[in-house]
Structures are given as structure tokens and as C-alpha cells.
């Protein structure tokens, strides 16, 4: 009898350990992806508090780890979203340059695994709330009045509430799951003009008010978290619209920064992050939630509009992309280097920093390792992703990524190996012949040592052919790579 009791005690002790390990190893996961937020746009990455205040993001940095060398796979939004959800360089899909347009069908293949699929298969409740910009349906042009499928619900998400492209797009409405949000009829009446010029589609549904979108998306995220079964873990992909054009700060935040509407809009973004952090605290979910905050590309700083809010902020001293050369759309660091903060209570050391090179595509394998105990090795997913989990936990501080490819809006590539960066002038076949020829003729191949020349001012292409040959060969090898 005594042996049986001891055996039972051991059995239940093991079960309790498993439960504890399960709770610890399977955190809730929130990925917050800002839009066009440059490296130097928040206080923890150098922005002066005289110009802009980001207390919630500062708190994340104080309680978690900041990465100083994080990049996006491209300097434009759609490709980065592809890389985040698939763990692959976006040019491995049919999108070789540019972005999906408002009337384009779903870019991703529902048969290929996504990050949401991985987590859904592990019992996670999943949601994509915010900017989508990956298309809906399988027809071009998309018929907005019909069911928008395939879409996020076919990519592993249980719930979707989204802005189809960006908050100034021609849709002018929200999508919930696979339908226009609160659609009243199939009547379509084009009207007025968007920020970009084209008419609104004129869908018979409540239209978004640009200055309210940041708040409304945060409220949807909070409501979704409140309504979950908290016996199960959850994954929230929260894609903010700030600080993408049009620069439309809320009434609540207008005039509160020291750098005009652009700074106000950054503060709106910070407040939306704060609302999510707040609900986690009130629901006692904060300690077992991994939060990753980053951006889809660098800030866009118009060069041909002196009246733009971004230029006004720049003239006051706000360096949206820090000291880096270039901005959104470009191949230089200002287009692809972004803030990256991760917080996970009792797992990530508060106030820590990591200087290793990582890419947003690495989130895929890092999360995969958290929930499945190993890096991702899936067909058509994860092939370009390297887990930085050991860096987060500081069990191994060595860099996991040896090489990295980034791209500009035209699909031209740069490769990093250590501190060396090489930019070639090969253009994708998707470009028109005339545009491709113009780029080839005007774009000079470049080589930089980022440790010595972080602003990419000194092109070493002609003086270091040995390094050029090494990096160009590696670039071609990675382009041809078909598996991890």
C-alpha cells in the first residue's frame, strides 16, 4: 500500500511539473507591428522626449530586451508581412517587388503553413487585428460585396478585424472575418477622393474615420483578449496603421507632442500599445505573455513636400530613422533597420540589449521553438528563419544568423555578412523592361562596412573586389536556396 501511495505521489508530482512546464513554455504571444515607424522614432531608440513621448514602449524596453541590429526583409510593408507570417524572404513568393494593390487577391497560398497555423495547431486562439495588406479572395479585381475568402481565416487565424490596405485606402471600411464590417447591402457608390487620389469604392457600410482608426483597432484587440478562453494560450498579431500616411493623429493626442502631427501620431501608436499592456495587467495575463514590438520598415520622409508633417518634425530635430541613410522604399539601412523590443516576464532580463543581427522573418522560427521545442523546418515556410530564442533567454548570446538579405521597393537586394553589406544591381523579372533598364543604368553596386560606416557614405565596391566577390556569390547561393 505504501509503495502504491508513493507511486501515486510521484505520478501526480510529474503531472504537476508537466503542467508547470506547459504553462511556462507556452506563453501567450502578442506581435505588434507598427507601420512605417523608423529606428529613431521612440525614446528607447534615441528620440528626444522634448519632441515625442513613448512611455509604454519605453516601459517595454525597460522590462524586456531591445535589439540594436534588427531589420525587415524589405523596406516596404507587404513583403515584410509575408516574411513575418511565413518565415521566408518575401521574394520567394510571386511578389518580387512592390506591394499588393487594393483590388489584388490573397497573396499567400492557404496550403502553405503560416505562423498562425503553427500556433493554431498547438491549441492557440489566434487573431489578426489591424492592417492586413495581403489581399483577399482569389479573383482580381476583388468583389467586396461577396465573401472575402480565402483570407486570414484560411491562414490559421480564428478571428480577423482589419484595415484592408492602409487607413487611407480606397476601401474606406473595415473587414471582419470574411465580410465587410456591418455591410448593409451590395450597393456600391463611388464617391469623394482618398488621400492618394482615387475615389473611395463606396461600399454600403460604416466608413472609417482616419483619426479614429488607431484607437478603434486597439479597442478591438482589447475586446478580443477579454473574450478569450483563458485556459488556452492565445496569439495576437496586432498590425497598427500608425505612422503610415496620411498622418492623422487622434483628437485625444493632437498637439501633445513636441514635433507636430507626426509626433502626435507616434504617441497615438504608443497609446494603443499601452491599452493592450493595460488589459493584460488587469486580467493577470502579463507575466505569461511574450510581447514583441517592431515595425514593417523604416519611416517615410518625403523629399518633395516641404509641408509634410514628417518634414516639419524632421526640421524640429526628430530623426525618424536615426543616423541611418535612406528611408522607406530604399535599400539602405534607414529603409530596413527598425526598433525591436521583446518582453517576457521572468524569462527575458529587464533592461537587456542584444547587438546580434536578426530579421523579422526570424520571429517564425523563434516562436516555433517556443511552442514545439525546435526551429521550424516546414515545406514552404521557415526556410529563411533562424531562432533567436537563446538570445532572448541569454542561454547563448552568440549570433544565430550569419547572413541576411534585404530588399527595396523595386525588388533589388542587399546582403549582409557580419558588418559587411553588399548591394547589387540585379532587378527582378517582374519589372517592366523600361524600368529595369533605367534602374540598371542608374544604380551603382555598393559595398559598405557598417561597423566603420553606419551611415553608408563610403562605397568600397571598387577598392575591395575580394569582399564583393564573396558576398555576391553568397547572395546568388541564397537566391537559389530551396530548403533550410
GIPE-V861239 format. One record per backbone hydrogen bond with DSSP energy under -1.0 kcal/mol. CO is the residue of the C=O (numbers start at 1). NH is the residue of the N-H. Records with the same first field share a line. If there is no record, write none. Layout:
CO=NH ; NH
This chain:
1=5
2=6
3=7
4=8
5=9
6=10
7=11
8=12
9=13
10=14
11=15
12=16
13=17
14=18
15=19
16=20
17=21
18=22
19=23
20=24
21=25
22=26
28=290
29=236
30=292
31=238
32=294
33=240
34=296
38=41
42=45 ; 47
43=46
48=51 ; 52
51=258
54=58
55=59
56=60
57=61
58=62
59=63
64=352
65=342
66=354
69=358
70=338
71=360
75=329
76=80
77=81
78=82
79=83
80=84
81=85
82=86
83=87
85=115
86=382
87=384
89=92
90=93
94=96
101=104
103=142
104=136
109=112
114=118
115=119
116=120
117=121
119=124
120=123
125=235
126=158 ; 159
127=237
128=161
129=239
130=163
134=107
137=106
143=146
147=149
150=137
151=154
152=155 ; 157
159=128
160=177
161=130
162=175
163=132
164=133
166=169
170=201
172=208
174=181
175=162
176=179
178=148
179=176
180=183
187=204
191=200
194=197
198=194
200=191
202=189
203=205
204=184
209=212
210=213
212=216
213=217
214=218
215=219
216=220
217=221
218=222
219=223
220=224
221=225
222=226
223=227
225=228
229=232
233=125
234=29
235=127
236=31
237=129
238=33
239=131
241=244
242=35
246=248
250=254
253=256
260=264
261=265
262=266
263=267
264=268
265=269
266=270
267=271
268=272
269=273
270=274
271=275
272=276
273=277
274=278
275=279
276=280
277=281
278=282
279=283
280=285 ; 286
281=284
286=289
288=28
290=30
291=343
292=32
293=341
294=34
299=328
305=308
308=312
309=313
310=314
311=315
312=316
313=318
314=317
318=320
319=322
320=40
321=324
325=334
327=330
329=409
332=335
333=337
335=298
336=72
340=67
341=293
342=65
343=291
344=347 ; 348
349=352
352=66
354=68
358=71
359=362
360=363
362=366
363=367
364=368
365=369
366=370
367=371
368=372
369=373
378=381
381=378
382=385
388=392
389=393
390=395 ; 396
404=416
406=414
407=75
408=411
409=98
412=408
413=424
414=406
415=422
416=404
417=420
419=450
420=417
421=448
422=415
423=446
428=431
432=436
433=437
434=438
435=439
436=440
437=441
438=442
439=443
446=423
447=460
448=421
449=453
453=456
460=464
464=468
465=469
466=470
467=471
468=472
469=473
470=474
471=475
472=476
473=477
474=478
475=479
476=480
